[in-house]
Amino acid sequence: MNLHRSARVHYLPARNEEQADQQRVELLEILARRQLSALFQPIVDLQSGAIIAYEGLIRGPSDSPLHAPLQLFKVARACGLSVEVEHLCRRVVLERYAELQLPGKLFLNVSPDMLLQRDARHGETLGTLQQLGIAPEQVIIELTENQPTYDYAAMREAVRHYRAMGFQIAIDDLGEGFASLRLWSELRPEFVKIDMHFIQGIHQDPVKLQFVRSIQGIAEKSATRVIAEGIETCDELAALGEVGVAFGQGYHLGRPHALPLRSIPLEVRRQLDRAHSADYRARSSSGVLYHWQHDGASTALAGVPTHPYSPG
């Protein structure tokens, strides 16, 4: 048995090293051939039913172990190629967004590390936008936290720089990351996305419901708009409507797709209409009526119509 253990101790690192080499070769090939594809998932105004934006997502080759983005970026970090992979992802998403001429804005995933870069590529995103004819005002930089953020002063300065160019800021997966509440306080983003853990089953879980109510209350005080991620059922949708969450994203509203929906399914629209009618009747009977749009400000994004987009 000791000999067997000794053999395994020497065998596994060699095997792991060989696998890492193979993954690096495959990743370099993906970069060289630009073998990444973009998907888009709609973000919906939960009052009007309008698709007001899309989140750009990325996939590796369908027949590759690097197809899933988590594995793709894990290997990129291990190979020291995170910068190259993230810049290519950004370019692919922007090119496809422009090609499809999607209505509404684009949520573009960016890691805090990339936001803080000050090398020659610092203005690459803006240059790409100019080439594609996309105004910075159409893009929301969605900060995706995959490791702790400690230099908050540098983050604030980077966000100020991007806002000055016309971009808006969103924080992804609120409640899930290392210090997402601290990041919200420091950066004061225009949008926060609540992690899907707190959304799934919210209609049956008073703790999740209270968490979302609390986030919604903070958002109203800080002029931040809330996006609920991971909506998968009509019951979850109804619960979020009662809380007053402005926007939603999830399979129930529209799945990520290379050719995404340009209006929500009719049945989902009917669910929203029923929820709003019930909410209005309840408030009317209690003698408490208020406009669903807080502080008189439209929940729609600037420059985006509040009615569903109809192609053609």
Buried (B, 14 or more C-beta within 10 A) or exposed (E): EEEEEEEEEEEEEEEEEEEEEEBBEBBEEBBEEEBBBBBBBBBBBBBBBBBBBBBBBBBBBEEBBBEEBEBBBBBBEEBEBBBBBBBBBBBBBBBBBBEBEBBBBBBBBBBBBBBBBEEEEBEBBBEBBEEEEBEBBBBBBBBBBBEEBEEBEBBEEBBEEBBEEEBBBBBBBBBBBEBBBEBBEBBBBBBBBBBBBBBBBBBEEEEBBEBBBEBBEBBBEEEBBBBBBBBBBBBBBBBBBBBBBBBBBBEBBBEBEEEBBBBBEEEBBEBBEEBBEEBEEEEEEEEEEEEBBBEEEEBBBEEBBBEBBEEE
